[in-house]
Amino acid sequence: MAHFPRHTPETAPEAARPILAGAKAGWGFVPNLHATLATAPVTLEAYAGLFEAAGRTSLSPAEQQVAFLTVSAIHECEYCVSGHSVLA
């Protein structure tokens, strides 16, 4: 199985650094998924874009988290369920 490093805003490829810095500024930390996706900056950008797009829907922030929690539970991602529980 391939191992992908978890990047910080300082160690990530140049194109991923602003996204990781933004996550750290907004949440106080860099989520592991973001840190891992930073290996492929285009992938991290796409993921961040989807998250931002959800913020522009008619769903309230609480409803957005319910949706994220539901998807996380369906995919049996305990890490994601924990993270979105905190954000909720």
Phi and psi restraints in degrees (value plus and minus 20) as a CYANA .aco file:
   2 ALA   PHI     -90.6   -50.6
   2 ALA   PSI     127.0   167.0
   3 HIS   PHI    -131.6   -91.6
   3 HIS   PSI     107.5   147.5
   4 PHE   PHI    -130.9   -90.9
   4 PHE   PSI     110.3   150.3
   5 PRO   PHI     -89.3   -49.3
   5 PRO   PSI     135.3   175.3
   6 ARG   PHI    -117.1   -77.1
   6 ARG   PSI      95.1   135.1
   7 HIS   PHI    -108.9   -68.9
   7 HIS   PSI     138.5   178.5
   8 THR   PHI    -129.8   -89.8
   8 THR   PSI     150.1   190.1
   9 PRO   PHI     -78.2   -38.2
   9 PRO   PSI     -41.9    -1.9
  10 GLU   PHI    -107.3   -67.3
  10 GLU   PSI     -49.4    -9.4
  11 THR   PHI    -120.4   -80.4
  11 THR   PSI     -31.2     8.8
  12 ALA   PHI     -90.4   -50.4
  12 ALA   PSI     137.7   177.7
  13 PRO   PHI     -76.2   -36.2
  13 PRO   PSI     129.7   169.7
  14 GLU   PHI     -69.5   -29.5
  14 GLU   PSI     -63.5   -23.5
  15 ALA   PHI     -87.7   -47.7
  15 ALA   PSI     -43.0    -3.0
  16 ALA   PHI    -110.3   -70.3
  16 ALA   PSI     -37.9     2.1
  17 ARG   PHI     -77.9   -37.9
  17 ARG   PSI     -65.0   -25.0
  18 PRO   PHI     -84.5   -44.5
  18 PRO   PSI     -53.8   -13.8
  19 ILE   PHI     -88.7   -48.7
  19 ILE   PSI     -64.8   -24.8
  20 LEU   PHI     -85.2   -45.2
  20 LEU   PSI     -59.8   -19.8
  21 ALA   PHI     -83.5   -43.5
  21 ALA   PSI     -58.9   -18.9
  22 GLY   PHI     -85.2   -45.2
  22 GLY   PSI     -61.6   -21.6
  23 ALA   PHI     -82.7   -42.7
  23 ALA   PSI     -64.1   -24.1
  24 LYS   PHI     -84.4   -44.4
  24 LYS   PSI     -60.5   -20.5
  25 ALA   PHI     -87.2   -47.2
  25 ALA   PSI     -59.4   -19.4
  26 GLY   PHI     -97.6   -57.6
  26 GLY   PSI     -57.3   -17.3
  27 TRP   PHI    -130.1   -90.1
  27 TRP   PSI     -31.3     8.7
  28 GLY   PHI      67.7   107.7
  28 GLY   PSI     -21.6    18.4
  29 PHE   PHI    -180.3  -140.3
  29 PHE   PSI     147.1   187.1
  30 VAL   PHI    -123.2   -83.2
  30 VAL   PSI      94.6   134.6
  31 PRO   PHI     -78.5   -38.5
  31 PRO   PSI     126.2   166.2
  32 ASN   PHI     -76.5   -36.5
  32 ASN   PSI     -57.8   -17.8
  33 LEU   PHI     -82.1   -42.1
  33 LEU   PSI     -64.8   -24.8
  34 HIS   PHI     -81.5   -41.5
  34 HIS   PSI     -64.6   -24.6
  35 ALA   PHI     -81.5   -41.5
  35 ALA   PSI     -55.3   -15.3
  36 THR   PHI     -98.2   -58.2
  36 THR   PSI     -63.7   -23.7
  37 LEU   PHI     -83.8   -43.8
  37 LEU   PSI     -41.1    -1.1
  38 ALA   PHI     -80.4   -40.4
  38 ALA   PSI     -40.0     0.0
  39 THR   PHI     -77.6   -37.6
  39 THR   PSI     -53.3   -13.3
  40 ALA   PHI    -139.5   -99.5
  40 ALA   PSI      69.5   109.5
  41 PRO   PHI     -71.8   -31.8
  41 PRO   PSI     -55.3   -15.3
  42 VAL   PHI     -84.8   -44.8
  42 VAL   PSI     -57.8   -17.8
  43 THR   PHI     -86.8   -46.8
  43 THR   PSI     -64.1   -24.1
  44 LEU   PHI     -81.7   -41.7
  44 LEU   PSI     -62.2   -22.2
  45 GLU   PHI     -82.1   -42.1
  45 GLU   PSI     -62.0   -22.0
  46 ALA   PHI     -84.7   -44.7
  46 ALA   PSI     -64.0   -24.0
  47 TYR   PHI     -82.9   -42.9
  47 TYR   PSI     -66.9   -26.9
  48 ALA   PHI     -82.1   -42.1
  48 ALA   PSI     -58.2   -18.2
  49 GLY   PHI     -83.5   -43.5
  49 GLY   PSI     -59.6   -19.6
  50 LEU   PHI     -85.1   -45.1
  50 LEU   PSI     -61.2   -21.2
  51 PHE   PHI     -83.9   -43.9
  51 PHE   PSI     -62.7   -22.7
  52 GLU   PHI     -85.9   -45.9
  52 GLU   PSI     -58.6   -18.6
  53 ALA   PHI     -82.6   -42.6
  53 ALA   PSI     -58.4   -18.4
  54 ALA   PHI     -80.9   -40.9
  54 ALA   PSI     -53.2   -13.2
  55 GLY   PHI     -89.2   -49.2
  55 GLY   PSI     -36.4     3.6
  56 ARG   PHI    -117.6   -77.6
  56 ARG   PSI     -15.7    24.3
  57 THR   PHI     -99.1   -59.1
  57 THR   PSI     156.6   196.6
  58 SER   PHI     -99.6   -59.6
  58 SER   PSI     -23.3    16.7
  59 LEU   PHI     -92.5   -52.5
  59 LEU   PSI     120.3   160.3
  60 SER   PHI     -89.9   -49.9
  60 SER   PSI     144.0   184.0
  61 PRO   PHI     -75.9   -35.9
  61 PRO   PSI     -58.7   -18.7
  62 ALA   PHI     -85.6   -45.6
  62 ALA   PSI     -62.0   -22.0
  63 GLU   PHI     -85.9   -45.9
  63 GLU   PSI     -56.2   -16.2
  64 GLN   PHI     -80.8   -40.8
  64 GLN   PSI     -63.8   -23.8
  65 GLN   PHI     -86.7   -46.7
  65 GLN   PSI     -55.3   -15.3
  66 VAL   PHI     -81.4   -41.4
  66 VAL   PSI     -63.2   -23.2
  67 ALA   PHI     -83.0   -43.0
  67 ALA   PSI     -66.2   -26.2
  68 PHE   PHI     -83.0   -43.0
  68 PHE   PSI     -60.4   -20.4
  69 LEU   PHI     -83.6   -43.6
  69 LEU   PSI     -60.7   -20.7
  70 THR   PHI     -81.9   -41.9
  70 THR   PSI     -68.1   -28.1
  71 VAL   PHI     -82.6   -42.6
  71 VAL   PSI     -61.7   -21.7
  72 SER   PHI     -82.4   -42.4
  72 SER   PSI     -61.1   -21.1
  73 ALA   PHI     -87.4   -47.4
  73 ALA   PSI     -63.1   -23.1
  74 ILE   PHI     -78.5   -38.5
  74 ILE   PSI     -59.2   -19.2
  75 HIS   PHI    -106.4   -66.4
  75 HIS   PSI     -17.0    23.0
  76 GLU   PHI      35.0    75.0
  76 GLU   PSI      20.9    60.9
  77 CYS   PHI    -117.1   -77.1
  77 CYS   PSI      74.0   114.0
  78 GLU   PHI     -80.7   -40.7
  78 GLU   PSI     -57.9   -17.9
  79 TYR   PHI     -80.8   -40.8
  79 TYR   PSI     -65.4   -25.4
  80 CYS   PHI     -87.5   -47.5
  80 CYS   PSI     -60.2   -20.2
  81 VAL   PHI     -80.7   -40.7
  81 VAL   PSI     -63.6   -23.6
  82 SER   PHI     -82.0   -42.0
  82 SER   PSI     -67.3   -27.3
  83 GLY   PHI     -82.5   -42.5
  83 GLY   PSI     -66.2   -26.2
  84 HIS   PHI     -93.4   -53.4
  84 HIS   PSI     -44.6    -4.6
  85 SER   PHI     -84.7   -44.7
  85 SER   PSI     -61.2   -21.2
  86 VAL   PHI     -84.5   -44.5
  86 VAL   PSI     -64.7   -24.7
  87 LEU   PHI     -86.9   -46.9
  87 LEU   PSI     -50.3   -10.3
